[in-house]
């Protein structure tokens, strides 16, 4: 099972983000929630809430928290 982590950090852009990592080295964050309201899934900006729900569901499945 992959190890899932979350962290709060301040990227070089100067804003604070909540980042969900899958624990795989060298990969983009699974989900990034930026303080300006942007939501990124694997580095891609989301257009709608449905994409967030599907990405969160997949993240929980990948980390063993949802069957």
Residue pairs with C-beta under 8 A, 6 or more apart in sequence:
1 63
1 64
2 22
2 23
2 24
2 62
2 63
2 64
3 23
3 63
4 20
4 21
4 22
4 23
4 59
4 62
4 63
4 65
5 20
5 21
5 23
6 18
6 19
6 20
6 21
7 18
7 19
7 21
8 16
8 17
8 18
8 19
9 16
9 17
9 19
10 16
10 17
11 17
15 34
15 35
15 36
16 35
17 32
17 33
17 34
17 35
18 32
18 33
19 29
19 31
19 32
19 33
20 29
20 30
20 31
20 32
20 59
21 27
21 29
21 30
22 30
22 59
22 62
22 63
27 42
28 42
28 43
29 40
29 42
29 43
30 41
30 42
30 55
30 59
30 62
31 39
31 40
31 41
31 52
31 55
31 56
31 59
32 38
32 39
32 40
33 39
34 40
38 45
38 46
39 45
39 46
39 52
40 46
41 51
41 52
41 55
42 55
46 52
46 55
57 66
60 66
61 67
